[in-house]
Amino acid sequence: MEVVETPVVIKPTQDSIPSFSLDLIGDDDHRTTPFFKSRSRRRRRDTWIISIFVIVHLIAFIATMIVNDCPFYSHGHCSVKSLARLSFQPLSENPLLGPSASTLDKMGALRRTLLVDHHQTWRLLRAPWLHAGFIQLIINLTGILLFGIYLEQEFGPLRIGIIYVVSAFFGTLVSALVIRDSPTVAASGAFSGLLGATLSSLLRNWNLYNNQTAALLTLLFVAVFDFMLGLLPYIDNYANIGGFISGLLLGFSLLFTPELKQVTKNKTGIHDYGERISSKLKQNLDRPVLRTVSFLLFTLLLVGFLVPVLQGANVGQYCNWCGYIDCIPSKRWSCNDVTSSCEIIMNSAELTLTCAINGKFKNFPFTNISEARTRDLCTLICP
């Protein structure tokens, strides 16, 4: 019986070859992605830290407006009266649709007399959670959700939470060094920190994205808009500047390993392939010198601002033009320091305040008014 030998050729199927999708390999043929499209597979419920921050800001603003109680303390001279106790002060007093200056003082806003003279350092921890008005609240929370959720999906809640809180505190320190004797809040400092961290992520991983220029222009536009908003009263622009610097340096220090999206259909050869990936990721993403220098620079700045603030230093008294970075005066609102240099005349139905500096006066159709509200109104008519 003759045996016929038939050669058998085994061809590997496509499924037997490991397939990877890695957006972070530093080859010329790697796939780039849009900057604001997260590469991670984090679920919505994993982005919890930003949600907590948003809820805290909302609670703080509602509590501020309840304490403000415009219908009672301002005798019905309010904006959006349909909100009852939550209605806002007149636009001439607060163009951001928010509380009075005296209410911001009660809630923990920064002011030179209270922070420096009365040593109320606890305001450094309160001010970053306060908003000057509904307009600032909406703009801030929109930005925090857009940039914060993206960063949290990309780098995880721990690092983004650290950047958020530390940037808020650092921005408050910068503000405290040039503080004026009028209440300011620093909630935008944390948002500016997220902008700085986003910029550091873009610059550090520039070659990983296919829309770098558009993303950079978007960030610059938002940063400029945030700065312009800070020129309105009660918003501390120095907190914005400090928060942005903090977020940028901390971003270079902490955001060095974006979440990787790696999918394999078969584990054959994974060790060899993994070694090649590891070496390229180390080359592209590690950059220990940049991380170290950024962290050391931030630490020096933090100590350099914290020590003089705790000692009661005030750089603003040596800089006449520094106030214009924080608030631009207008006929529609006041950037004046809080003052009580007003002569008070009362009769049975009317209150008259006359500024002792320029002689301007204004009549008010009520007499039952607190000392704090008297200072608010006096500040509006004095230069």
Contacts in CASP RR format, 6 or more apart in sequence:
PFRMAT RR
TARGET T0000
AUTHOR 0000-0000-0000
METHOD contacts of the structure
MODEL  1
MEVVETPVVIKPTQDSIPSFSLDLIGDDDHRTTPFFKSRSRRRRRDTWII
SIFVIVHLIAFIATMIVNDCPFYSHGHCSVKSLARLSFQPLSENPLLGPS
ASTLDKMGALRRTLLVDHHQTWRLLRAPWLHAGFIQLIINLTGILLFGIY
LEQEFGPLRIGIIYVVSAFFGTLVSALVIRDSPTVAASGAFSGLLGATLS
SLLRNWNLYNNQTAALLTLLFVAVFDFMLGLLPYIDNYANIGGFISGLLL
GFSLLFTPELKQVTKNKTGIHDYGERISSKLKQNLDRPVLRTVSFLLFTL
LLVGFLVPVLQGANVGQYCNWCGYIDCIPSKRWSCNDVTSSCEIIMNSAE
LTLTCAINGKFKNFPFTNISEARTRDLCTLICP
15 265 0 8 1.000
15 266 0 8 1.000
16 266 0 8 1.000
16 268 0 8 1.000
17 266 0 8 1.000
17 268 0 8 1.000
18 264 0 8 1.000
18 265 0 8 1.000
18 266 0 8 1.000
18 267 0 8 1.000
18 268 0 8 1.000
18 269 0 8 1.000
18 270 0 8 1.000
18 273 0 8 1.000
19 263 0 8 1.000
19 264 0 8 1.000
19 265 0 8 1.000
19 266 0 8 1.000
20 262 0 8 1.000
20 263 0 8 1.000
20 264 0 8 1.000
20 273 0 8 1.000
20 277 0 8 1.000
21 31 0 8 1.000
21 261 0 8 1.000
21 262 0 8 1.000
21 263 0 8 1.000
22 30 0 8 1.000
22 260 0 8 1.000
22 261 0 8 1.000
22 262 0 8 1.000
22 277 0 8 1.000
23 30 0 8 1.000
23 31 0 8 1.000
23 32 0 8 1.000
23 33 0 8 1.000
23 39 0 8 1.000
23 208 0 8 1.000
23 260 0 8 1.000
23 261 0 8 1.000
24 30 0 8 1.000
24 39 0 8 1.000
24 205 0 8 1.000
24 208 0 8 1.000
24 258 0 8 1.000
24 260 0 8 1.000
24 281 0 8 1.000
24 284 0 8 1.000
24 285 0 8 1.000
25 277 0 8 1.000
25 280 0 8 1.000
25 281 0 8 1.000
25 284 0 8 1.000
26 207 0 8 1.000
26 280 0 8 1.000
26 283 0 8 1.000
26 284 0 8 1.000
27 280 0 8 1.000
30 208 0 8 1.000
32 207 0 8 1.000
32 208 0 8 1.000
32 209 0 8 1.000
32 210 0 8 1.000
33 39 0 8 1.000
33 208 0 8 1.000
33 209 0 8 1.000
33 210 0 8 1.000
34 209 0 8 1.000
34 210 0 8 1.000
34 211 0 8 1.000
34 215 0 8 1.000
35 202 0 8 1.000
35 209 0 8 1.000
35 211 0 8 1.000
35 212 0 8 1.000
35 214 0 8 1.000
35 215 0 8 1.000
36 150 0 8 1.000
36 215 0 8 1.000
38 150 0 8 1.000
38 153 0 8 1.000
38 154 0 8 1.000
38 259 0 8 1.000
39 154 0 8 1.000
39 258 0 8 1.000
39 259 0 8 1.000
39 260 0 8 1.000
39 261 0 8 1.000
40 153 0 8 1.000
40 154 0 8 1.000
40 258 0 8 1.000
40 259 0 8 1.000
40 261 0 8 1.000
41 259 0 8 1.000
41 261 0 8 1.000
42 152 0 8 1.000
42 153 0 8 1.000
42 156 0 8 1.000
42 259 0 8 1.000
46 152 0 8 1.000
46 153 0 8 1.000
46 156 0 8 1.000
46 157 0 8 1.000
47 149 0 8 1.000
47 152 0 8 1.000
47 153 0 8 1.000
47 157 0 8 1.000
48 157 0 8 1.000
49 152 0 8 1.000
49 157 0 8 1.000
49 158 0 8 1.000
49 160 0 8 1.000
49 161 0 8 1.000
49 164 0 8 1.000
50 144 0 8 1.000
50 145 0 8 1.000
50 148 0 8 1.000
50 149 0 8 1.000
50 152 0 8 1.000
50 157 0 8 1.000
50 160 0 8 1.000
50 164 0 8 1.000
53 144 0 8 1.000
53 161 0 8 1.000
53 164 0 8 1.000
53 190 0 8 1.000
54 141 0 8 1.000
54 144 0 8 1.000
54 145 0 8 1.000
56 129 0 8 1.000
57 129 0 8 1.000
57 131 0 8 1.000
57 137 0 8 1.000
57 140 0 8 1.000
57 141 0 8 1.000
57 144 0 8 1.000
57 187 0 8 1.000
58 137 0 8 1.000
58 141 0 8 1.000
60 107 0 8 1.000
60 129 0 8 1.000
60 130 0 8 1.000
60 131 0 8 1.000
61 130 0 8 1.000
61 131 0 8 1.000
61 133 0 8 1.000
61 134 0 8 1.000
61 137 0 8 1.000
62 86 0 8 1.000
63 107 0 8 1.000
64 99 0 8 1.000
64 103 0 8 1.000
64 104 0 8 1.000
64 107 0 8 1.000
64 130 0 8 1.000
64 131 0 8 1.000
65 85 0 8 1.000
65 86 0 8 1.000
65 88 0 8 1.000
65 98 0 8 1.000
65 99 0 8 1.000
66 85 0 8 1.000
66 86 0 8 1.000
67 99 0 8 1.000
67 103 0 8 1.000
67 106 0 8 1.000
67 107 0 8 1.000
68 89 0 8 1.000
68 98 0 8 1.000
68 99 0 8 1.000
68 100 0 8 1.000
68 103 0 8 1.000
69 85 0 8 1.000
70 76 0 8 1.000
70 77 0 8 1.000
70 78 0 8 1.000
70 85 0 8 1.000
70 87 0 8 1.000
70 88 0 8 1.000
70 89 0 8 1.000
70 99 0 8 1.000
70 100 0 8 1.000
71 78 0 8 1.000
71 81 0 8 1.000
71 84 0 8 1.000
71 85 0 8 1.000
71 87 0 8 1.000
72 85 0 8 1.000
73 100 0 8 1.000
73 369 0 8 1.000
73 370 0 8 1.000
73 373 0 8 1.000
74 89 0 8 1.000
74 90 0 8 1.000
74 100 0 8 1.000
74 373 0 8 1.000
75 364 0 8 1.000
75 365 0 8 1.000
75 366 0 8 1.000
75 368 0 8 1.000
75 369 0 8 1.000
77 90 0 8 1.000
78 87 0 8 1.000
78 88 0 8 1.000
78 89 0 8 1.000
78 90 0 8 1.000
79 87 0 8 1.000
79 88 0 8 1.000
79 89 0 8 1.000
79 90 0 8 1.000
79 91 0 8 1.000
79 97 0 8 1.000
80 87 0 8 1.000
80 88 0 8 1.000
80 97 0 8 1.000
81 87 0 8 1.000
88 94 0 8 1.000
88 97 0 8 1.000
88 98 0 8 1.000
88 99 0 8 1.000
88 133 0 8 1.000
88 134 0 8 1.000
89 98 0 8 1.000
89 99 0 8 1.000
89 100 0 8 1.000
91 97 0 8 1.000
91 332 0 8 1.000
91 333 0 8 1.000
92 332 0 8 1.000
92 333 0 8 1.000
92 380 0 8 1.000
93 100 0 8 1.000
93 101 0 8 1.000
93 333 0 8 1.000
93 376 0 8 1.000
93 380 0 8 1.000
94 100 0 8 1.000
94 132 0 8 1.000
94 133 0 8 1.000
94 233 0 8 1.000
94 234 0 8 1.000
94 333 0 8 1.000
95 232 0 8 1.000
95 233 0 8 1.000
95 332 0 8 1.000
95 333 0 8 1.000
96 132 0 8 1.000
96 133 0 8 1.000
96 134 0 8 1.000
96 135 0 8 1.000
96 136 0 8 1.000
96 232 0 8 1.000
96 233 0 8 1.000
96 234 0 8 1.000
96 235 0 8 1.000
97 133 0 8 1.000
97 134 0 8 1.000
97 135 0 8 1.000
98 132 0 8 1.000
98 133 0 8 1.000
98 134 0 8 1.000
99 107 0 8 1.000
99 133 0 8 1.000
100 373 0 8 1.000
100 376 0 8 1.000
101 182 0 8 1.000
101 183 0 8 1.000
101 234 0 8 1.000
101 338 0 8 1.000
101 375 0 8 1.000
101 376 0 8 1.000
101 379 0 8 1.000
102 370 0 8 1.000
102 372 0 8 1.000
102 373 0 8 1.000
102 375 0 8 1.000
102 376 0 8 1.000
104 130 0 8 1.000
104 132 0 8 1.000
104 183 0 8 1.000
104 185 0 8 1.000
104 234 0 8 1.000
105 111 0 8 1.000
105 114 0 8 1.000
105 183 0 8 1.000
105 372 0 8 1.000
106 372 0 8 1.000
107 126 0 8 1.000
107 130 0 8 1.000
108 122 0 8 1.000
108 123 0 8 1.000
108 126 0 8 1.000
108 127 0 8 1.000
108 130 0 8 1.000
109 123 0 8 1.000
109 126 0 8 1.000
109 127 0 8 1.000
109 130 0 8 1.000
109 183 0 8 1.000
109 184 0 8 1.000
109 185 0 8 1.000
109 234 0 8 1.000
110 123 0 8 1.000
110 124 0 8 1.000
110 127 0 8 1.000
110 172 0 8 1.000
110 175 0 8 1.000
110 176 0 8 1.000
110 179 0 8 1.000
110 183 0 8 1.000
110 184 0 8 1.000
110 185 0 8 1.000
110 186 0 8 1.000
110 236 0 8 1.000
111 123 0 8 1.000
111 179 0 8 1.000
111 180 0 8 1.000
111 181 0 8 1.000
111 182 0 8 1.000
111 183 0 8 1.000
111 184 0 8 1.000
111 338 0 8 1.000
112 179 0 8 1.000
112 180 0 8 1.000
112 181 0 8 1.000
112 314 0 8 1.000
113 181 0 8 1.000
113 338 0 8 1.000
114 120 0 8 1.000
114 123 0 8 1.000
115 121 0 8 1.000
115 123 0 8 1.000
115 124 0 8 1.000
115 176 0 8 1.000
115 179 0 8 1.000
116 179 0 8 1.000
116 312 0 8 1.000
116 314 0 8 1.000
121 310 0 8 1.000
124 169 0 8 1.000
124 172 0 8 1.000
124 173 0 8 1.000
124 176 0 8 1.000
124 309 0 8 1.000
125 169 0 8 1.000
125 172 0 8 1.000
127 172 0 8 1.000
127 175 0 8 1.000
127 184 0 8 1.000
127 185 0 8 1.000
127 186 0 8 1.000
127 187 0 8 1.000
127 236 0 8 1.000
127 239 0 8 1.000
128 168 0 8 1.000
128 169 0 8 1.000
128 171 0 8 1.000
128 172 0 8 1.000
128 186 0 8 1.000
128 187 0 8 1.000
128 189 0 8 1.000
128 190 0 8 1.000
128 239 0 8 1.000
129 168 0 8 1.000
129 187 0 8 1.000
130 185 0 8 1.000
130 186 0 8 1.000
130 187 0 8 1.000
131 137 0 8 1.000
131 140 0 8 1.000
131 185 0 8 1.000
131 187 0 8 1.000
132 184 0 8 1.000
132 185 0 8 1.000
132 232 0 8 1.000
132 233 0 8 1.000
132 234 0 8 1.000
132 235 0 8 1.000
133 234 0 8 1.000
136 187 0 8 1.000
136 188 0 8 1.000
136 229 0 8 1.000
136 235 0 8 1.000
137 187 0 8 1.000
139 229 0 8 1.000
140 187 0 8 1.000
140 188 0 8 1.000
140 191 0 8 1.000
143 191 0 8 1.000
143 194 0 8 1.000
143 222 0 8 1.000
144 190 0 8 1.000
144 191 0 8 1.000
144 194 0 8 1.000
147 191 0 8 1.000
147 194 0 8 1.000
147 195 0 8 1.000
147 198 0 8 1.000
148 160 0 8 1.000
148 164 0 8 1.000
148 194 0 8 1.000
150 198 0 8 1.000
151 160 0 8 1.000
151 163 0 8 1.000
151 194 0 8 1.000
151 197 0 8 1.000
151 198 0 8 1.000
151 201 0 8 1.000
151 255 0 8 1.000
152 160 0 8 1.000
152 161 0 8 1.000
153 259 0 8 1.000
154 201 0 8 1.000
154 255 0 8 1.000
154 258 0 8 1.000
154 259 0 8 1.000
155 201 0 8 1.000
155 254 0 8 1.000
155 255 0 8 1.000
155 257 0 8 1.000
155 258 0 8 1.000
155 259 0 8 1.000
156 259 0 8 1.000
159 254 0 8 1.000
159 255 0 8 1.000
160 194 0 8 1.000
160 197 0 8 1.000
162 250 0 8 1.000
162 254 0 8 1.000
163 193 0 8 1.000
163 194 0 8 1.000
163 197 0 8 1.000
163 246 0 8 1.000
163 247 0 8 1.000
163 250 0 8 1.000
163 251 0 8 1.000
163 254 0 8 1.000
164 190 0 8 1.000
164 193 0 8 1.000
164 194 0 8 1.000
165 190 0 8 1.000
166 246 0 8 1.000
166 247 0 8 1.000
166 250 0 8 1.000
167 189 0 8 1.000
167 190 0 8 1.000
167 192 0 8 1.000
167 193 0 8 1.000
167 194 0 8 1.000
167 197 0 8 1.000
167 242 0 8 1.000
167 243 0 8 1.000
167 244 0 8 1.000
167 246 0 8 1.000
167 247 0 8 1.000
167 250 0 8 1.000
168 186 0 8 1.000
168 187 0 8 1.000
168 189 0 8 1.000
168 190 0 8 1.000
168 193 0 8 1.000
168 243 0 8 1.000
170 242 0 8 1.000
170 243 0 8 1.000
170 245 0 8 1.000
170 246 0 8 1.000
170 301 0 8 1.000
170 302 0 8 1.000
170 305 0 8 1.000
171 186 0 8 1.000
171 189 0 8 1.000
171 192 0 8 1.000
171 238 0 8 1.000
171 239 0 8 1.000
171 240 0 8 1.000
171 241 0 8 1.000
171 242 0 8 1.000
171 243 0 8 1.000
171 246 0 8 1.000
172 186 0 8 1.000
172 189 0 8 1.000
172 239 0 8 1.000
173 242 0 8 1.000
173 302 0 8 1.000
173 305 0 8 1.000
173 306 0 8 1.000
173 309 0 8 1.000
174 238 0 8 1.000
174 239 0 8 1.000
174 241 0 8 1.000
174 242 0 8 1.000
174 243 0 8 1.000
174 245 0 8 1.000
174 305 0 8 1.000
175 184 0 8 1.000
175 186 0 8 1.000
175 236 0 8 1.000
175 238 0 8 1.000
175 239 0 8 1.000
175 242 0 8 1.000
176 305 0 8 1.000
176 309 0 8 1.000
177 238 0 8 1.000
177 305 0 8 1.000
177 308 0 8 1.000
177 309 0 8 1.000
177 313 0 8 1.000
177 314 0 8 1.000
177 315 0 8 1.000
177 316 0 8 1.000
178 238 0 8 1.000
178 314 0 8 1.000
178 315 0 8 1.000
178 316 0 8 1.000
178 319 0 8 1.000
178 322 0 8 1.000
178 323 0 8 1.000
178 326 0 8 1.000
179 314 0 8 1.000
179 316 0 8 1.000
180 316 0 8 1.000
180 323 0 8 1.000
180 326 0 8 1.000
180 337 0 8 1.000
181 337 0 8 1.000
181 338 0 8 1.000
182 233 0 8 1.000
182 234 0 8 1.000
182 335 0 8 1.000
182 336 0 8 1.000
182 337 0 8 1.000
182 338 0 8 1.000
182 379 0 8 1.000
183 234 0 8 1.000
183 338 0 8 1.000
184 234 0 8 1.000
184 235 0 8 1.000
184 236 0 8 1.000
184 239 0 8 1.000
184 326 0 8 1.000
185 234 0 8 1.000
185 235 0 8 1.000
185 236 0 8 1.000
186 236 0 8 1.000
186 239 0 8 1.000
188 226 0 8 1.000
188 229 0 8 1.000
188 230 0 8 1.000
188 235 0 8 1.000
188 236 0 8 1.000
188 239 0 8 1.000
188 240 0 8 1.000
189 236 0 8 1.000
189 239 0 8 1.000
189 240 0 8 1.000
189 242 0 8 1.000
189 243 0 8 1.000
189 244 0 8 1.000
190 243 0 8 1.000
191 226 0 8 1.000
192 223 0 8 1.000
192 226 0 8 1.000
192 239 0 8 1.000
192 240 0 8 1.000
192 241 0 8 1.000
192 242 0 8 1.000
192 243 0 8 1.000
192 244 0 8 1.000
192 247 0 8 1.000
193 243 0 8 1.000
193 244 0 8 1.000
193 246 0 8 1.000
193 247 0 8 1.000
193 248 0 8 1.000
193 250 0 8 1.000
194 247 0 8 1.000
195 219 0 8 1.000
195 222 0 8 1.000
195 223 0 8 1.000
195 226 0 8 1.000
195 244 0 8 1.000
195 247 0 8 1.000
196 219 0 8 1.000
196 223 0 8 1.000
196 243 0 8 1.000
196 244 0 8 1.000
196 245 0 8 1.000
196 247 0 8 1.000
196 248 0 8 1.000
196 251 0 8 1.000
197 247 0 8 1.000
197 248 0 8 1.000
197 250 0 8 1.000
197 251 0 8 1.000
197 255 0 8 1.000
198 219 0 8 1.000
199 216 0 8 1.000
199 219 0 8 1.000
199 248 0 8 1.000
200 247 0 8 1.000
200 248 0 8 1.000
200 249 0 8 1.000
200 250 0 8 1.000
200 251 0 8 1.000
200 252 0 8 1.000
200 255 0 8 1.000
201 251 0 8 1.000
201 255 0 8 1.000
201 258 0 8 1.000
202 209 0 8 1.000
202 212 0 8 1.000
202 215 0 8 1.000
202 216 0 8 1.000
202 219 0 8 1.000
204 251 0 8 1.000
204 252 0 8 1.000
204 255 0 8 1.000
204 256 0 8 1.000
204 285 0 8 1.000
204 287 0 8 1.000
204 290 0 8 1.000
205 258 0 8 1.000
205 284 0 8 1.000
205 285 0 8 1.000
206 212 0 8 1.000
207 284 0 8 1.000
209 215 0 8 1.000
223 244 0 8 1.000
226 240 0 8 1.000
227 237 0 8 1.000
227 240 0 8 1.000
227 241 0 8 1.000
229 235 0 8 1.000
230 236 0 8 1.000
230 237 0 8 1.000
230 240 0 8 1.000
230 326 0 8 1.000
230 327 0 8 1.000
231 237 0 8 1.000
231 325 0 8 1.000
231 326 0 8 1.000
231 327 0 8 1.000
231 328 0 8 1.000
232 327 0 8 1.000
232 328 0 8 1.000
232 333 0 8 1.000
233 327 0 8 1.000
233 333 0 8 1.000
233 334 0 8 1.000
233 335 0 8 1.000
236 326 0 8 1.000
237 325 0 8 1.000
237 326 0 8 1.000
237 327 0 8 1.000
238 325 0 8 1.000
238 326 0 8 1.000
245 301 0 8 1.000
246 298 0 8 1.000
246 301 0 8 1.000
249 294 0 8 1.000
249 295 0 8 1.000
249 297 0 8 1.000
249 298 0 8 1.000
249 301 0 8 1.000
250 294 0 8 1.000
250 295 0 8 1.000
250 298 0 8 1.000
251 294 0 8 1.000
252 290 0 8 1.000
252 291 0 8 1.000
252 294 0 8 1.000
253 291 0 8 1.000
253 294 0 8 1.000
253 295 0 8 1.000
253 298 0 8 1.000
256 285 0 8 1.000
256 286 0 8 1.000
256 287 0 8 1.000
256 291 0 8 1.000
257 281 0 8 1.000
257 285 0 8 1.000
258 285 0 8 1.000
260 281 0 8 1.000
262 277 0 8 1.000
264 270 0 8 1.000
315 322 0 8 1.000
316 322 0 8 1.000
316 323 0 8 1.000
323 335 0 8 1.000
326 335 0 8 1.000
327 335 0 8 1.000
328 335 0 8 1.000
329 335 0 8 1.000
334 379 0 8 1.000
334 380 0 8 1.000
336 379 0 8 1.000
336 380 0 8 1.000
336 382 0 8 1.000
336 383 0 8 1.000
337 379 0 8 1.000
338 375 0 8 1.000
338 379 0 8 1.000
339 357 0 8 1.000
339 375 0 8 1.000
339 378 0 8 1.000
339 379 0 8 1.000
339 382 0 8 1.000
340 374 0 8 1.000
340 375 0 8 1.000
340 378 0 8 1.000
341 355 0 8 1.000
341 356 0 8 1.000
341 357 0 8 1.000
341 378 0 8 1.000
341 382 0 8 1.000
342 353 0 8 1.000
342 354 0 8 1.000
342 355 0 8 1.000
342 356 0 8 1.000
342 374 0 8 1.000
342 377 0 8 1.000
342 378 0 8 1.000
342 381 0 8 1.000
342 382 0 8 1.000
343 353 0 8 1.000
343 354 0 8 1.000
343 356 0 8 1.000
344 351 0 8 1.000
344 352 0 8 1.000
344 353 0 8 1.000
344 374 0 8 1.000
345 351 0 8 1.000
345 352 0 8 1.000
345 354 0 8 1.000
346 352 0 8 1.000
346 367 0 8 1.000
347 367 0 8 1.000
348 367 0 8 1.000
349 365 0 8 1.000
349 367 0 8 1.000
350 363 0 8 1.000
350 364 0 8 1.000
350 365 0 8 1.000
350 366 0 8 1.000
350 367 0 8 1.000
351 363 0 8 1.000
351 364 0 8 1.000
351 365 0 8 1.000
351 366 0 8 1.000
351 367 0 8 1.000
351 369 0 8 1.000
352 361 0 8 1.000
352 362 0 8 1.000
352 363 0 8 1.000
352 364 0 8 1.000
353 361 0 8 1.000
353 362 0 8 1.000
353 364 0 8 1.000
353 374 0 8 1.000
353 377 0 8 1.000
353 378 0 8 1.000
353 381 0 8 1.000
354 360 0 8 1.000
354 361 0 8 1.000
355 361 0 8 1.000
355 378 0 8 1.000
355 381 0 8 1.000
355 382 0 8 1.000
355 383 0 8 1.000
356 382 0 8 1.000
357 382 0 8 1.000
357 383 0 8 1.000
358 382 0 8 1.000
358 383 0 8 1.000
360 381 0 8 1.000
360 382 0 8 1.000
361 381 0 8 1.000
362 377 0 8 1.000
362 380 0 8 1.000
362 381 0 8 1.000
364 377 0 8 1.000
369 377 0 8 1.000
END
